[in-house]
Amino acid sequence: MKKLLLRAVAPVLVGAALGHASVAQVRPQIPQNPSAQPNDSLQVTLELLPDSLVAMPAPIDSARLVWLRTPPQLQDLVGDRVSCFETDVPHAFNASVLAFVRLFTERQRSYTQRVLERENMYFPLFEKYLAKYNLPTDLKYLAVVESALIPTAKSRVGATGLWQFMGPTANDLRLRRDDWVDERMDPEKATEAACKHLRYLYGVFHDWEMVLAAYNWGAGNMQRVMRRTGKKTFWEVYPNLPAETRNYVPTFTAIMYTMKHAQDHQLHDPTLRYQRAELMDTLQLGGRAFDLTRLARACGYPDSMALARLNPELRKPWLPAGYRPYAVQLPAAVRPALSLVDRATLFDYCRPMAELPTPLAPRTIPLLGVTPVPTRSLLADGAPRESSVDTTPRFRRVRHTVRRGETVASVAERYDVTPAQVRRWNELSKSQSLASRRQLVVFVPIKQAPVPEGTAVASTAPTHPALMRAPEKVKSPLGQSSPRIAVASAPAAVAEGATVVAEKTEAPRLAKPARPIRSQASSVAATTPEADDSVPNDYVVRRGDFIEKIARERNLTVAQVMSWNHLTSEVVQPGQKLVLHPTTADQETEATPTVVVASAKPMRAAAPTEPKEAAAKMPAPPKVHLVQPGDTLYNISRRYQGVTVEKLRQLNNLKSDDVKPGQKLLVAG
């Protein structure tokens, strides 16, 4: 019986225990207090969780606040006046425009009145150039936004002048800037540059609101915002603009409204000092030193800076001597006073009292082996002028075909130039190697012509009487007897280091000079290496050899090998036999020492027909043609008699018919 009772009671007890546990986990409901107010702090705390983001106040819009504080009658009045503007420039009316209207007409009345004083001074100039470039006339109010009509205004970022041009923009618009003049502050030149810039911006955006924003922030920045947002009007991209640019267009509209309705807001006052444009005249300085303060005193102005204010583009009230031609702006009323004296007296009086600093002359960098060309400024400073222009070419352009195994250094050594020059002429990097059969351009120096025999040479040591003896008669090649030049023993002459100068003859030497007399000591002037039995005198060219390699392995030069073997080119063939030592004739020629010439009596002039014969025997100098744009080998050959295209190729070692302007070609041998 007990077991049956327990079975019946157990489920009831378990259910009761679980029911109490679930009731304990339910949040208790707070009874409503009928006496609690809606702003009860307890109730607010329970309903709103303490979240800082929810409790953060919204930012206050100052333009919206001004709009709400403005009487509706004033809102409607200003809105109607702005909407009645017949102009193409921006004149939309909103809360931002109204905020700036109240700023210029109420809180900043003195600023607006200062602008009204200068209005008649600059607006006629603005209207003239705006009409010239077919721009809306109301764009003249843009200068008020930029500089308040102050020509010398300068912003914190460096924008200068009535139209506040930055340096790069001024350079694009051809406004000159230097230590003495800044044309951004010239009202006339800056206004014309501003009209050109506004016309360019309108050609880019085709919307005047976007043009004004681009004038302030830059065309590139506005185009990037348009590409990023995909929008094309000012008020669509308004949230993506910086604060200054967002306020720029509303400020322009507010300034335009304020200037047009200044009388309605009682901004004009009899106490204001209105400025008006006056007739101006110019005075050409012509590079003279000039002081405007002295000219102002000469004209009778009580303020010495009066004329300086009429020339705001001048950084200083004076200009140094030697400055570029400059015209000073003067009132036309001072012309009668200046006409009483001549120009020389006026410029002498207006010369600065103290010595003015002068521009530094350009300093040329001296380069080894390069003579600076005398420019106009160097000639003005007293640099020597060139007596005659030397048109003789100093370098010869050679094309070199790279052979297998050649390097930049070997090519440079072959032509007696530096590896750096070879790389620069052919645009080669330092680590770039030469490929076989590549064409390289090398400029080989041309040796200067030898000094004529009649030229006097300065003696380096006093002459010694023992080194000379009386001349004896020798029959010349032309049949007349001429004195033989006597020479002492070469070792003695070289040891003493004596050089005797021959007196210049009265008549030019007509006959071909005789071959110099050999000295007994032939080893004095010899430059070739001494004979060595261990070194073979002859060499048979093998496969892969070239003349530079053969010369380098035997401590010789390419010129020596070519001279000893009478080669006209550097091409050698396998099996060819080369002589690697000077021949007897070469030794006799190379061993000739410096001739010690005694002073001889002037020779008697020969027959009058001999100069013609001597002139006929002398070779004519080669003719050189400077290639002009459009020239070809065929056109060049037609200009010279007896010259063909093939002959031009042979004379100039040309592989093709291509010629470049400035290239020099031999047209006659």
C-alpha positions as CSV (number, residue, x, y, z in Angstrom):
1,M,0.0,0.0,0.0
2,K,2.8,2.3,0.9
3,K,4.6,1.6,-2.4
4,L,1.4,2.5,-4.4
5,L,1.1,5.8,-2.4
6,L,4.8,6.7,-3.2
7,R,4.3,6.0,-6.9
8,A,1.3,8.3,-7.0
9,V,2.9,11.2,-5.0
10,A,6.4,11.2,-6.6
11,P,5.3,12.8,-9.9
12,V,3.4,15.5,-8.2
13,L,6.4,16.4,-6.0
14,V,8.8,16.5,-8.9
15,G,6.5,18.7,-11.0
16,A,6.1,21.2,-8.1
17,A,9.9,21.5,-7.6
18,L,10.5,22.2,-11.4
19,G,7.7,24.7,-11.4
20,H,9.3,26.9,-8.6
21,A,12.7,26.8,-10.4
22,S,11.3,28.2,-13.7
23,V,9.5,31.0,-11.9
24,A,12.7,32.1,-10.2
25,Q,14.4,32.7,-13.6
26,V,11.8,35.1,-14.9
27,R,12.7,38.9,-14.7
28,P,10.2,40.5,-12.2
29,Q,7.9,43.2,-13.7
30,I,8.2,46.6,-12.1
31,P,4.7,47.8,-11.2
32,Q,3.7,51.0,-12.9
33,N,3.8,54.1,-10.7
34,P,0.9,56.3,-11.5
35,S,2.6,59.2,-9.8
36,A,5.8,59.0,-11.9
37,Q,6.4,61.8,-14.5
38,P,7.5,61.1,-18.0
39,N,11.0,62.5,-17.3
40,D,11.5,60.3,-14.3
41,S,15.2,59.4,-14.2
42,L,14.5,55.9,-13.0
43,Q,12.1,55.2,-15.8
44,V,14.5,56.7,-18.4
45,T,17.4,54.7,-17.1
46,L,15.5,51.5,-17.4
47,E,14.1,52.2,-20.8
48,L,17.4,53.6,-22.4
49,L,20.5,51.6,-21.9
50,P,23.6,53.7,-21.2
51,D,25.0,53.6,-24.8
52,S,27.4,56.5,-25.7
53,L,26.5,56.3,-29.4
54,V,22.8,56.7,-28.7
55,A,23.4,59.6,-26.3
56,M,25.8,61.5,-28.7
57,P,24.2,64.8,-29.9
58,A,23.9,65.5,-33.6
59,P,26.3,68.2,-35.0
60,I,24.9,71.6,-35.3
61,D,24.6,73.0,-38.9
62,S,25.6,76.7,-38.6
63,A,24.0,77.6,-41.9
64,R,20.8,75.9,-40.9
65,L,20.8,77.6,-37.6
66,V,21.2,81.1,-39.3
67,W,18.3,80.1,-41.6
68,L,16.1,79.3,-38.7
69,R,17.0,82.5,-36.9
70,T,16.3,84.7,-39.9
71,P,12.9,86.2,-40.2
72,P,10.8,84.7,-43.0
73,Q,10.3,88.1,-44.6
74,L,14.1,88.6,-45.0
75,Q,14.4,85.1,-46.4
76,D,11.8,85.8,-49.0
77,L,13.3,89.2,-49.9
78,V,16.9,87.9,-50.4
79,G,15.6,84.9,-52.3
80,D,13.6,87.0,-54.7
81,R,16.5,89.3,-55.4
82,V,18.9,86.5,-56.0
83,S,16.5,84.7,-58.3
84,C,16.1,87.9,-60.4
85,F,19.8,88.0,-61.3
86,E,20.1,87.8,-65.1
87,T,23.5,86.1,-65.3
88,D,25.1,82.8,-66.2
89,V,27.2,82.6,-63.1
90,P,26.0,80.6,-60.0
91,H,23.1,82.3,-58.2
92,A,21.3,79.5,-56.4
93,F,19.8,80.5,-53.1
94,N,19.9,78.3,-50.1
95,A,20.7,78.3,-46.4
96,S,24.5,78.6,-47.1
97,V,24.1,81.6,-49.3
98,L,21.8,83.3,-46.8
99,A,24.4,82.7,-44.0
100,F,27.1,84.5,-46.0
101,V,24.7,87.3,-47.0
102,R,24.0,88.1,-43.4
103,L,27.8,87.9,-42.7
104,F,28.7,90.5,-45.3
105,T,25.7,92.8,-44.6
106,E,25.6,92.7,-40.8
107,R,28.6,91.4,-39.0
108,Q,31.3,92.2,-41.5
109,R,30.0,95.6,-42.8
110,S,33.5,97.2,-42.6
111,Y,35.0,94.5,-44.8
112,T,32.3,95.1,-47.5
113,Q,32.8,98.9,-47.3
114,R,36.5,98.6,-47.8
115,V,35.8,96.5,-51.0
116,L,33.3,99.2,-52.1
117,E,36.0,101.8,-51.9
118,R,38.1,99.9,-54.5
119,E,35.2,98.8,-56.7
120,N,35.5,101.7,-59.2
121,M,39.3,101.3,-59.4
122,Y,39.4,97.7,-60.8
123,F,35.9,96.7,-62.1
124,P,36.3,98.7,-65.4
125,L,39.5,96.8,-66.1
126,F,37.8,93.5,-65.2
127,E,34.8,94.2,-67.5
128,K,37.1,95.1,-70.4
129,Y,39.0,91.8,-70.4
130,L,35.9,89.7,-69.6
131,A,34.2,91.2,-72.6
132,K,37.3,90.6,-74.7
133,Y,37.2,86.8,-73.9
134,N,33.4,86.5,-74.1
135,L,33.0,85.6,-70.4
136,P,30.1,86.6,-68.1
137,T,30.7,90.1,-66.7
138,D,29.6,89.1,-63.2
139,L,32.8,87.0,-62.9
140,K,34.4,90.2,-61.8
141,Y,33.1,89.5,-58.3
142,L,35.5,86.5,-58.2
143,A,38.4,88.8,-57.5
144,V,36.5,90.1,-54.4
145,V,36.2,86.6,-53.1
146,E,39.9,85.9,-53.8
147,S,41.7,89.1,-52.7
148,A,39.1,91.8,-51.6
149,L,40.5,93.8,-54.6
150,I,44.0,94.1,-53.0
151,P,46.6,93.6,-55.7
152,T,49.4,92.7,-53.3
153,A,47.3,90.2,-51.3
154,K,49.1,87.0,-50.4
155,S,47.6,83.9,-48.9
156,R,49.1,81.6,-46.3
157,V,49.9,79.0,-49.1
158,G,51.6,81.5,-51.4
159,A,48.8,82.5,-53.8
160,T,49.4,86.2,-54.8
161,G,47.7,89.0,-56.5
162,L,44.2,90.1,-57.3
163,W,43.3,86.7,-58.7
164,Q,45.5,84.7,-56.2
165,F,47.6,82.6,-58.7
166,M,49.9,80.0,-57.3
167,G,53.5,79.8,-58.7
168,P,52.9,76.8,-61.1
169,T,49.7,78.3,-62.5
170,A,51.5,81.6,-63.1
171,N,54.2,79.8,-65.0
172,D,51.6,78.1,-67.2
173,L,49.9,81.5,-67.9
174,R,53.3,83.1,-68.8
175,L,53.4,85.5,-65.8
176,R,57.0,86.4,-65.1
177,R,58.5,86.2,-61.6
178,D,62.0,87.1,-60.5
179,D,63.7,89.0,-57.6
180,W,62.4,92.4,-58.8
181,V,59.0,91.9,-60.5
182,D,56.1,89.6,-59.8
183,E,53.5,89.9,-62.6
184,R,50.9,88.2,-60.5
185,M,50.5,91.5,-58.8
186,D,50.1,93.5,-62.1
187,P,46.4,94.2,-62.3
188,E,46.2,94.2,-66.1
189,K,48.4,91.2,-66.9
190,A,46.9,89.1,-64.0
191,T,43.3,89.9,-65.2
192,E,44.1,88.8,-68.7
193,A,45.7,85.6,-67.4
194,A,42.6,85.0,-65.2
195,C,40.3,85.3,-68.1
196,K,42.4,82.8,-70.1
197,H,42.3,80.4,-67.1
198,L,38.5,80.7,-66.6
199,R,37.9,80.1,-70.3
200,Y,40.1,77.0,-70.1
201,L,38.2,75.7,-67.1
202,Y,34.8,76.3,-68.7
203,G,36.0,74.3,-71.7
204,V,36.7,71.4,-69.3
205,F,33.6,71.4,-67.1
206,H,30.9,73.4,-69.0
207,D,29.3,74.4,-65.7
208,W,30.1,77.7,-64.0
209,E,29.6,76.3,-60.5
210,M,32.1,73.6,-61.2
211,V,34.4,76.2,-62.8
212,L,34.5,78.2,-59.6
213,A,35.1,75.2,-57.5
214,A,37.9,74.1,-59.8
215,Y,39.4,77.6,-59.7
216,N,39.7,77.2,-55.9
217,W,40.6,73.6,-55.5
218,G,42.2,72.7,-58.9
219,A,40.8,71.1,-62.0
220,G,42.6,67.8,-61.4
221,N,41.1,67.4,-57.9
222,M,37.6,68.2,-59.2
223,Q,37.9,65.6,-62.0
224,R,39.0,63.0,-59.5
225,V,36.0,63.6,-57.3
226,M,33.7,63.4,-60.4
227,R,35.3,60.1,-61.4
228,R,35.0,58.7,-57.9
229,T,31.4,59.7,-57.3
230,G,30.1,59.5,-60.8
231,K,28.3,62.9,-60.4
232,K,28.8,66.0,-62.5
233,T,27.2,69.0,-60.7
234,F,28.5,71.1,-57.8
235,W,25.7,70.4,-55.4
236,E,25.8,66.6,-56.1
237,V,29.5,66.4,-55.2
238,Y,29.1,69.0,-52.4
239,P,29.5,66.5,-49.6
240,N,32.8,65.2,-51.1
241,L,34.5,68.6,-51.2
242,P,36.7,70.2,-48.6
243,A,35.2,72.9,-46.4
244,E,36.8,75.8,-48.2
245,T,35.6,74.6,-51.6
246,R,32.1,73.9,-50.3
247,N,31.8,77.5,-49.0
248,Y,33.4,79.0,-52.2
249,V,30.4,79.0,-54.5
250,P,27.9,80.2,-51.8
251,T,30.4,83.0,-50.9
252,F,30.6,84.1,-54.5
253,T,26.8,84.3,-54.7
254,A,26.6,86.2,-51.4
255,I,29.3,88.7,-52.5
256,M,27.6,89.3,-55.8
257,Y,24.2,89.9,-54.0
258,T,25.9,92.2,-51.5
259,M,27.7,94.3,-54.1
260,K,24.6,94.7,-56.3
261,H,22.3,95.6,-53.3
262,A,24.8,97.5,-51.2
263,Q,22.6,100.6,-51.3
264,D,19.6,98.6,-50.0
265,H,21.6,97.5,-47.0
266,Q,23.0,101.1,-46.3
267,L,26.6,100.0,-46.9
268,H,27.5,103.2,-48.9
269,D,28.6,106.0,-46.7
270,P,29.8,109.6,-47.4
271,T,32.8,109.0,-45.2
272,L,34.2,106.3,-47.5
273,R,37.3,107.1,-49.5
274,Y,36.4,105.9,-53.0
275,Q,39.2,105.2,-55.4
276,R,38.8,105.7,-59.1
277,A,41.0,104.8,-62.1
278,E,42.9,107.6,-63.7
279,L,44.7,108.0,-67.0
280,M,48.2,106.5,-66.9
281,D,51.4,107.0,-68.9
282,T,54.6,105.0,-69.1
283,L,58.3,105.7,-68.8
284,Q,60.7,103.4,-70.5
285,L,63.7,102.7,-68.3
286,G,65.9,100.9,-70.8
287,G,67.9,99.0,-68.3
288,R,68.9,102.0,-66.1
289,A,68.9,101.9,-62.3
290,F,65.8,103.7,-61.2
291,D,64.3,104.7,-57.8
292,L,60.5,105.4,-57.7
293,T,60.7,107.2,-54.4
294,R,63.0,109.9,-55.9
295,L,60.7,110.2,-59.0
296,A,57.7,110.7,-56.6
297,R,59.6,113.6,-54.9
298,A,60.5,115.1,-58.3
299,C,56.8,115.0,-59.3
300,G,55.8,116.7,-56.1
301,Y,54.0,113.9,-54.3
302,P,53.9,114.3,-50.5
303,D,54.0,110.5,-50.1
304,S,57.2,109.0,-51.6
305,M,55.5,105.6,-52.0
306,A,52.7,107.0,-54.2
307,L,54.2,105.8,-57.5
308,A,55.2,102.5,-56.0
309,R,51.6,101.8,-55.2
310,L,50.7,102.5,-58.8
311,N,53.2,99.7,-59.8
312,P,52.2,96.9,-57.4
313,E,54.1,94.3,-59.5
314,L,57.5,95.7,-58.2
315,R,58.8,93.8,-55.2
316,K,60.9,96.8,-54.3
317,P,60.5,100.5,-55.1
318,W,63.7,100.5,-57.3
319,L,65.3,98.5,-60.1
320,P,69.0,97.8,-60.6
321,A,71.1,98.7,-63.6
322,G,71.1,96.1,-66.4
323,Y,67.6,94.8,-65.7
324,R,65.4,93.8,-68.7
325,P,63.5,96.6,-70.5
326,Y,60.8,97.8,-68.2
327,A,58.1,100.5,-68.4
328,V,57.0,102.3,-65.1
329,Q,53.4,103.3,-64.8
330,L,52.9,107.0,-64.1
331,P,49.8,109.2,-63.9
332,A,49.3,111.2,-67.1
333,A,49.0,114.4,-65.0
334,V,52.7,114.4,-64.2
335,R,53.8,114.6,-67.8
336,P,54.0,118.5,-67.8
337,A,56.3,118.4,-64.8
338,L,58.6,115.8,-66.4
339,S,58.7,117.6,-69.7
340,L,60.6,120.5,-68.1
341,V,63.8,118.5,-68.0
342,D,65.5,116.2,-70.5
343,R,65.6,112.4,-70.0
344,A,69.3,112.3,-69.1
345,T,68.8,114.8,-66.2
346,L,65.7,112.9,-65.0
347,F,67.4,109.5,-65.0
348,D,70.5,110.9,-63.3
349,Y,68.3,112.4,-60.6
350,C,66.3,109.2,-60.1
351,R,69.4,107.1,-59.8
352,P,69.4,105.3,-56.4
353,M,71.5,107.0,-53.8
354,A,73.0,103.8,-52.4
355,E,74.7,101.1,-54.4
356,L,72.1,98.5,-55.4
357,P,72.8,94.8,-55.5
358,T,73.2,93.5,-59.0
359,P,72.2,90.1,-60.3
360,L,74.9,87.5,-60.1
361,A,76.5,86.7,-63.4
362,P,76.1,83.1,-64.5
363,R,79.1,81.0,-63.5
364,T,80.2,78.6,-66.1
365,I,81.5,75.2,-65.0
366,P,85.0,74.6,-66.4
367,L,85.3,71.3,-68.3
368,L,88.5,69.8,-69.2
369,G,89.3,70.4,-72.9
370,V,86.1,72.5,-73.4
371,T,86.2,76.2,-74.2
372,P,83.0,78.0,-73.0
373,V,81.1,79.8,-75.8
374,P,81.0,83.5,-75.1
375,T,77.3,84.3,-74.6
376,R,75.7,87.7,-74.6
377,S,75.9,88.1,-70.8
378,L,79.6,87.0,-70.8
379,L,80.4,89.5,-73.5
380,A,78.7,92.2,-71.5
381,D,80.9,91.4,-68.5
382,G,84.0,91.8,-70.7
383,A,84.7,88.3,-71.8
384,P,86.9,88.0,-74.9
385,R,85.2,87.7,-78.2
386,E,86.0,85.0,-80.7
387,S,88.3,86.4,-83.4
388,S,87.2,83.7,-85.9
389,V,85.0,80.6,-85.8
390,D,87.0,77.4,-86.3
391,T,84.8,75.2,-88.5
392,T,87.4,72.5,-88.7
393,P,85.9,69.2,-87.4
394,R,87.7,67.9,-84.3
395,F,86.1,64.4,-84.4
396,R,85.5,61.8,-87.0
397,R,82.5,59.5,-86.7
398,V,83.4,55.9,-87.2
399,R,81.2,52.8,-87.2
400,H,82.7,49.8,-85.6
401,T,81.4,46.2,-86.1
402,V,81.9,44.2,-83.0
403,R,83.9,41.0,-83.5
404,R,83.7,37.9,-81.4
405,G,85.5,38.3,-78.1
406,E,85.7,42.1,-78.2
407,T,84.7,44.2,-75.1
408,V,84.0,47.8,-74.5
409,A,87.5,48.3,-73.1
410,S,89.2,46.8,-76.1
411,V,87.1,48.9,-78.5
412,A,88.0,52.0,-76.5
413,E,91.7,51.1,-76.5
414,R,91.6,50.6,-80.2
415,Y,90.3,54.1,-81.0
416,D,92.2,55.8,-78.1
417,V,89.0,56.8,-76.2
418,T,87.7,55.9,-72.8
419,P,85.2,53.1,-72.1
420,A,82.8,55.6,-70.5
421,Q,82.7,57.5,-73.8
422,V,81.9,54.4,-75.8
423,R,79.1,53.5,-73.4
424,R,77.7,57.0,-73.5
425,W,77.8,57.3,-77.3
426,N,76.0,53.9,-77.7
427,E,73.7,54.0,-74.6
428,L,75.3,51.0,-73.0
429,S,75.0,50.1,-69.3
430,K,78.0,49.2,-67.2
431,S,77.1,45.5,-67.1
432,Q,76.0,45.2,-70.7
433,S,78.2,43.0,-72.9
434,L,78.8,43.4,-76.6
435,A,77.1,41.1,-79.0
436,S,78.9,39.9,-82.2
437,R,78.2,42.0,-85.3
438,R,76.8,44.9,-83.4
439,Q,77.4,48.3,-84.8
440,L,79.0,50.8,-82.5
441,V,79.5,54.5,-83.1
442,V,82.9,56.0,-82.1
443,F,84.0,59.6,-82.4
444,V,87.8,59.5,-83.1
445,P,89.7,62.7,-82.5
446,I,91.2,64.2,-85.6
447,K,94.9,65.1,-85.2
448,Q,95.6,68.8,-85.6
449,A,97.6,70.0,-88.7
450,P,101.3,70.5,-88.0
451,V,102.6,74.0,-87.4
452,P,104.1,75.6,-90.6
453,E,107.8,75.9,-90.8
454,G,107.7,79.7,-91.0
455,T,106.1,80.0,-87.5
456,A,108.4,81.3,-84.9
457,V,109.1,78.9,-81.9
458,A,110.1,80.2,-78.5
459,S,113.6,79.0,-77.5
460,T,113.8,76.9,-74.4
461,A,117.5,77.3,-73.8
462,P,120.2,79.8,-74.9
463,T,121.9,78.9,-78.1
464,H,125.5,77.6,-77.9
465,P,128.1,78.7,-80.5
466,A,129.6,75.2,-80.5
467,L,126.4,73.8,-81.8
468,M,126.4,75.7,-85.1
469,R,128.7,76.1,-88.0
470,A,128.6,78.2,-91.2
471,P,126.1,77.1,-93.8
472,E,127.4,75.7,-97.0
473,K,125.8,76.0,-100.4
474,V,123.7,73.1,-101.5
475,K,121.7,72.9,-104.7
476,S,118.0,73.1,-104.1
477,P,115.4,70.9,-105.9
478,L,114.5,73.9,-108.0
479,G,118.0,74.6,-109.3
480,Q,119.0,77.5,-107.1
481,S,121.7,77.3,-104.6
482,S,120.5,77.6,-101.0
483,P,122.3,77.3,-97.7
484,R,122.4,73.9,-96.2
485,I,121.2,73.9,-92.5
486,A,124.1,72.9,-90.4
487,V,123.4,70.6,-87.4
488,A,125.8,69.6,-84.6
489,S,126.0,66.2,-83.2
490,A,122.6,65.0,-82.0
491,P,123.8,63.7,-78.6
492,A,125.3,67.0,-77.7
493,A,122.1,68.9,-78.8
494,V,119.9,66.6,-76.8
495,A,122.1,66.7,-73.8
496,E,122.2,70.5,-73.8
497,G,118.5,70.7,-74.5
498,A,119.1,73.6,-76.9
499,T,116.7,74.7,-79.6
500,V,117.7,77.4,-82.0
501,V,115.0,79.6,-83.6
502,A,115.2,80.2,-87.3
503,E,114.6,83.8,-88.3
504,K,111.5,84.3,-90.3
505,T,112.4,84.8,-94.0
506,E,111.2,87.9,-95.8
507,A,109.7,85.9,-98.7
508,P,107.7,82.7,-98.3
509,R,109.6,79.4,-98.9
510,L,108.8,78.5,-102.5
511,A,110.6,75.2,-103.0
512,K,109.6,72.0,-101.3
513,P,111.7,71.7,-98.1
514,A,114.5,69.2,-98.3
515,R,114.4,66.1,-96.2
516,P,115.8,66.7,-92.7
517,I,119.4,65.6,-92.3
518,R,119.8,62.5,-90.2
519,S,121.8,62.6,-87.1
520,Q,124.7,60.2,-86.3
521,A,122.9,59.0,-83.2
522,S,119.7,57.5,-84.6
523,S,118.6,56.1,-81.2
524,V,117.9,59.5,-79.7
525,A,114.4,60.1,-81.1
526,A,113.4,56.5,-81.7
527,T,110.1,55.6,-80.3
528,T,109.9,52.0,-81.4
529,P,110.9,49.1,-79.2
530,E,114.5,47.8,-79.4
531,A,115.1,44.7,-81.4
532,D,114.9,41.6,-79.4
533,D,116.2,38.2,-80.8
534,S,113.7,36.3,-78.6
535,V,110.7,37.9,-80.3
536,P,109.9,36.7,-83.9
537,N,110.0,39.5,-86.4
538,D,107.2,38.1,-88.6
539,Y,103.8,36.6,-87.7
540,V,101.4,34.6,-89.8
541,V,97.7,35.4,-89.1
542,R,95.7,32.5,-87.7
543,R,92.0,31.9,-87.7
544,G,90.2,34.2,-85.2
545,D,93.1,36.7,-85.0
546,F,92.5,40.4,-85.5
547,I,95.1,43.2,-85.7
548,E,94.3,44.7,-82.3
549,K,94.8,41.3,-80.5
550,I,98.1,40.8,-82.3
551,A,99.4,44.3,-81.4
552,R,98.3,44.0,-77.7
553,E,100.0,40.6,-77.2
554,R,103.3,42.1,-78.4
555,N,103.1,45.5,-76.7
556,L,102.6,47.3,-79.9
557,T,100.0,49.7,-81.2
558,V,97.6,49.2,-84.1
559,A,99.1,52.2,-85.9
560,Q,102.6,50.7,-85.7
561,V,101.5,47.4,-87.2
562,M,99.5,49.1,-89.9
563,S,102.4,51.4,-90.7
564,W,105.1,48.7,-90.9
565,N,102.9,46.5,-93.1
566,H,101.5,49.4,-95.2
567,L,97.9,48.4,-94.5
568,T,95.0,50.7,-95.5
569,S,92.4,48.9,-93.3
570,E,92.4,46.9,-90.1
571,V,91.1,43.7,-91.8
572,V,93.5,40.8,-91.9
573,Q,93.1,37.4,-93.4
574,P,94.2,33.9,-92.1
575,G,97.6,33.1,-93.6
576,Q,98.6,36.7,-94.1
577,K,102.2,37.5,-93.1
578,L,102.7,40.5,-90.9
579,V,106.0,42.3,-90.1
580,L,106.3,43.2,-86.4
581,H,109.4,45.4,-86.6
582,P,110.2,48.6,-88.4
583,T,111.9,48.5,-91.7
584,T,115.1,50.3,-92.5
585,A,113.3,53.2,-94.1
586,D,111.0,53.5,-91.1
587,Q,113.9,53.5,-88.7
588,E,115.6,56.3,-90.6
589,T,112.4,58.4,-90.6
590,E,111.6,57.8,-86.9
591,A,115.2,58.2,-85.7
592,T,115.4,61.8,-87.1
593,P,116.1,64.1,-84.0
594,T,114.8,67.6,-83.5
595,V,116.6,69.8,-86.0
596,V,118.7,72.5,-84.4
597,V,118.5,75.4,-86.8
598,A,120.9,78.3,-86.8
599,S,119.8,81.8,-87.7
600,A,120.2,82.1,-91.4
601,K,119.9,85.0,-93.7
602,P,116.6,85.5,-95.5
603,M,116.4,83.8,-98.8
604,R,116.1,85.8,-102.0
605,A,112.7,85.5,-103.6
606,A,112.5,83.2,-106.6
607,A,111.0,83.9,-109.9
608,P,107.4,85.2,-109.9
609,T,106.1,82.1,-111.6
610,E,107.3,79.8,-108.8
611,P,104.5,80.6,-106.3
612,K,101.9,79.4,-108.8
613,E,103.9,76.1,-109.3
614,A,104.2,75.6,-105.6
615,A,100.6,76.4,-105.0
616,A,99.6,73.8,-107.7
617,K,101.7,71.1,-106.0
618,M,100.1,71.7,-102.5
619,P,97.0,69.6,-102.0
620,A,93.7,71.4,-101.8
621,P,91.9,71.2,-98.4
622,P,89.0,68.7,-98.3
623,K,85.5,70.1,-98.8
624,V,83.0,69.4,-96.1
625,H,79.2,69.5,-96.4
626,L,77.0,70.0,-93.3
627,V,73.8,67.9,-93.8
628,Q,70.6,69.9,-93.5
629,P,67.1,68.6,-92.8
630,G,65.7,67.0,-95.9
631,D,69.1,66.3,-97.5
632,T,69.9,62.9,-99.1
633,L,73.1,61.6,-100.7
634,Y,71.5,62.1,-104.1
635,N,70.7,65.8,-103.5
636,I,74.1,66.4,-102.0
637,S,75.9,64.8,-105.0
638,R,73.9,67.0,-107.4
639,R,75.3,70.2,-105.7
640,Y,79.0,69.4,-106.3
641,Q,80.5,68.8,-109.7
642,G,82.0,65.4,-110.2
643,V,80.5,63.9,-107.1
644,T,78.4,60.8,-107.1
645,V,76.5,58.9,-104.5
646,E,79.0,56.0,-104.6
647,K,81.9,58.5,-104.2
648,L,80.2,60.0,-101.2
649,R,79.9,56.5,-99.6
650,Q,83.5,55.8,-100.2
651,L,84.8,59.1,-98.9
652,N,82.7,58.9,-95.7
653,N,82.8,55.1,-95.1
654,L,79.0,54.9,-95.3
655,K,77.2,51.5,-95.2
656,S,73.8,52.9,-96.2
657,D,72.3,56.1,-97.8
658,D,71.0,57.3,-94.4
659,V,72.3,60.7,-93.3
660,K,71.3,62.8,-90.3
661,P,71.0,66.6,-90.0
662,G,74.2,68.1,-88.5
663,Q,76.4,65.3,-89.9
664,K,79.5,66.4,-91.8
665,L,80.3,64.7,-95.1
666,L,83.5,64.9,-97.2
667,V,82.5,65.8,-100.7
668,A,86.0,66.1,-102.2
669,G,89.4,64.5,-101.3
